[in-house]
Amino acid sequence: MEKIRVVLYGVGAIGSRIAKFLLEKEGVKIVGAIDIAKDKVGKDLGEVLSIGKRLGVVVSNDPKAVFGKACADVVVHATSSYLRDVYPQIAPLAEYGVNVVSTCEELSYPYVSEPELAKKLDALGLKYGVTFLGTGINPGFLMDTLVITLTAVCQKVNRIKVERVMNAATRRVPFQKKIGAGLTVKEFKKKMKEKAITGHVGLEQSIGMIAGALKWQLDKIKIDPVEPVIARKDVSSEAIKVKRGQATGLKQSAHGFVNGKERITLEFQAYIGAEEEYDAVTIDGVPPIRQKISPCVHGDLATIAVIANSIPKVINAPPGVVTMKDLPVPSAALEHMRKYL
Ligand SMILES: NC(=O)c1ccc[n+]([C@@H]2O[C@H](COP(=O)([O-])OP(=O)(O)OC[C@H]3O[C@@H](n4cnc5c(N)ncnc54)[C@H](OP(=O)(O)O)[C@@H]3O)[C@@H](O)[C@H]2O)c1
């Protein structure tokens, strides 16, 4: 069976882990790799991934050169969260006839924050017969696709609440630093002002996708400012010690309103010392639903899986911009990837 030809665009923390995962799978071949990081460009992908062997794919900072000869079926894209940054990277790829699956948070439901770019990208997809999908664990699954799927058993939905609580001690150290663990509240607020702490990107997109699926006309989406979670006692991870009264991580909520009433609430918390880690969906409806995943789904592992599992679905999808709610029920693609086409 012929293999699915993949180009990696962005070989950072997530892109490189997706690459390693794809290398273990049957039915996929990595035929190109693009990045701009000086320590990667010009090196063999195997060296960049530190897997102890060469792969014969050189990391390039020249997308035109790569796509000119790659004959790729799909691009696995993982560079940035914002569509205005990502658009110039992925829009030109349509001409090469390649489909795109990206971790870009805003692309997961681009109509809420970047409707004009979404329209332009959709037009390019239709013109060249290629599909663009933004996905991942969150946004992409836990706070949107999963929620939408659960509403399938409801006759009536009045309100939806989604919570994700993560114990950051179990996550990468850069992540623990990114959420401000171990800072004083003053330092935390200063870093927020400097945009060194930005909170979670994707709450707006998840609310938009849920409302889109349920055909709820949103009056507004309100994203609360990021707030520090204050440690009530001394806590620590292997790398960071947090004293009582310091920031141990962050929390953020978002709200979707329909006819002046809050119908969707998302609450995201990531901090060192969370006693229980979980993902929970509560649907006030008929019948009522209370679903809890405990411990919460591991973000990095799951993002890699969602992206890889989406590859056959993206190749098969209609052209244009699609979101997770437009695709068939998500599922794993465990064996030879070509089987799932
Ligand atoms: N939807 C989800 O659930 C989900 C989950 C995980 C991650 N994400 C998002 O996915 C993105 C990637 O995450 P990450 O942790 O892998 O980030 P990362 O470690 O910073 O990796 C991004 C890589 O892309 C490179 N890059 C940046 N701009 C580029 C360009 N124009 N052309 C080619 N390469 C470029 C970066 O190079 P430099 O280092 O030189 O800039 C870096 O090597 C982030 O925006 C993250 O928020 C989403």
The ligand as an SDF file (V2000), in Angstrom:
LIG
                    3D

 48 52  0  0  0  0  0  0  0  0999 V2000
   -4.4900   22.9460   19.7750 N   0  0  0  0  0  0  0  0  0  0  0  0
   -3.8070   22.3790   20.7450 C   0  0  0  0  0  0  0  0  0  0  0  0
   -4.3430   21.6250   21.5420 O   0  0  0  0  0  0  0  0  0  0  0  0
   -2.3280   22.6300   20.8640 C   0  0  0  0  0  0  0  0  0  0  0  0
   -1.5570   21.7600   21.6460 C   0  0  0  0  0  0  0  0  0  0  0  0
   -0.1800   21.9690   21.7170 C   0  0  0  0  0  0  0  0  0  0  0  0
    0.4000   23.0510   21.0580 C   0  0  0  0  0  0  0  0  0  0  0  0
   -0.4070   23.8930   20.3450 N   0  0  0  0  0  0  0  0  0  0  0  0
    0.2120   25.0360   19.6430 C   0  0  0  0  0  0  0  0  0  0  0  0
    1.0750   24.5480   18.6440 O   0  0  0  0  0  0  0  0  0  0  0  0
    2.1030   25.5130   18.4010 C   0  0  0  0  0  0  0  0  0  0  0  0
    3.4530   24.8160   18.4300 C   0  0  0  0  0  0  0  0  0  0  0  0
    3.7140   24.3840   19.7520 O   0  0  0  0  0  0  0  0  0  0  0  0
    5.1800   23.9780   20.2230 P   0  0  0  0  0  0  0  0  0  0  0  0
    5.0970   23.7270   21.6810 O   0  0  0  0  0  0  0  0  0  0  0  0
    5.7300   22.9130   19.3310 O   0  0  0  0  0  0  0  0  0  0  0  0
    5.9770   25.3540   19.9510 O   0  0  0  0  0  0  0  0  0  0  0  0
    7.5390   25.5390   19.7190 P   0  0  0  0  0  0  0  0  0  0  0  0
    8.3020   24.5540   20.5610 O   0  0  0  0  0  0  0  0  0  0  0  0
    7.8170   26.9880   19.8600 O   0  0  0  0  0  0  0  0  0  0  0  0
    7.7680   25.0780   18.1960 O   0  0  0  0  0  0  0  0  0  0  0  0
    7.4380   25.8340   17.0900 C   0  0  0  0  0  0  0  0  0  0  0  0
    8.5280   25.6430   16.0450 C   0  0  0  0  0  0  0  0  0  0  0  0
    8.1150   26.2640   14.8300 O   0  0  0  0  0  0  0  0  0  0  0  0
    9.1750   27.1350   14.4070 C   0  0  0  0  0  0  0  0  0  0  0  0
    8.6280   28.2310   13.6280 N   0  0  0  0  0  0  0  0  0  0  0  0
    8.0970   29.4040   14.0720 C   0  0  0  0  0  0  0  0  0  0  0  0
    7.7230   30.1630   13.0240 N   0  0  0  0  0  0  0  0  0  0  0  0
    8.0170   29.4650   11.9090 C   0  0  0  0  0  0  0  0  0  0  0  0
    7.8910   29.7180   10.5220 C   0  0  0  0  0  0  0  0  0  0  0  0
    7.3830   30.8710   10.0680 N   0  0  0  0  0  0  0  0  0  0  0  0
    8.3010   28.7800    9.6440 N   0  0  0  0  0  0  0  0  0  0  0  0
    8.8180   27.6160   10.0890 C   0  0  0  0  0  0  0  0  0  0  0  0
    8.9800   27.3230   11.3900 N   0  0  0  0  0  0  0  0  0  0  0  0
    8.5910   28.2170   12.2850 C   0  0  0  0  0  0  0  0  0  0  0  0
    9.8320   27.5910   15.6850 C   0  0  0  0  0  0  0  0  0  0  0  0
   11.1120   28.1290   15.4550 O   0  0  0  0  0  0  0  0  0  0  0  0
   11.6730   29.2570   16.4940 P   0  0  0  0  0  0  0  0  0  0  0  0
   11.8350   28.5310   17.7940 O   0  0  0  0  0  0  0  0  0  0  0  0
   12.9490   29.7210   15.8880 O   0  0  0  0  0  0  0  0  0  0  0  0
   10.6160   30.3300   16.5500 O   0  0  0  0  0  0  0  0  0  0  0  0
    9.8620   26.2870   16.4670 C   0  0  0  0  0  0  0  0  0  0  0  0
   10.9560   25.4690   16.0920 O   0  0  0  0  0  0  0  0  0  0  0  0
    1.9580   26.5610   19.5250 C   0  0  0  0  0  0  0  0  0  0  0  0
    1.3050   27.6950   19.0200 O   0  0  0  0  0  0  0  0  0  0  0  0
    1.1010   25.8640   20.5450 C   0  0  0  0  0  0  0  0  0  0  0  0
    0.3720   26.7820   21.3350 O   0  0  0  0  0  0  0  0  0  0  0  0
   -1.7300   23.6930   20.2330 C   0  0  0  0  0  0  0  0  0  0  0  0
  1  2  1  0
  2  3  2  0
  2  4  1  0
  4  5  1  0
  4 48  2  0
  5  6  2  0
  6  7  1  0
  7  8  2  0
  8  9  1  0
  8 48  1  0
  9 10  1  0
  9 46  1  0
 10 11  1  0
 11 12  1  0
 11 44  1  0
 12 13  1  0
 13 14  1  0
 14 15  2  0
 14 16  1  0
 14 17  1  0
 17 18  1  0
 18 19  2  0
 18 20  1  0
 18 21  1  0
 21 22  1  0
 22 23  1  0
 23 24  1  0
 23 42  1  0
 24 25  1  0
 25 26  1  0
 25 36  1  0
 26 27  1  0
 26 35  1  0
 27 28  2  0
 28 29  1  0
 29 30  1  0
 29 35  2  0
 30 31  1  0
 30 32  2  0
 32 33  1  0
 33 34  2  0
 34 35  1  0
 36 37  1  0
 36 42  1  0
 37 38  1  0
 38 39  2  0
 38 40  1  0
 38 41  1  0
 42 43  1  0
 44 45  1  0
 44 46  1  0
 46 47  1  0
M  CHG  2   8   1  16  -1
M  END
$$$$
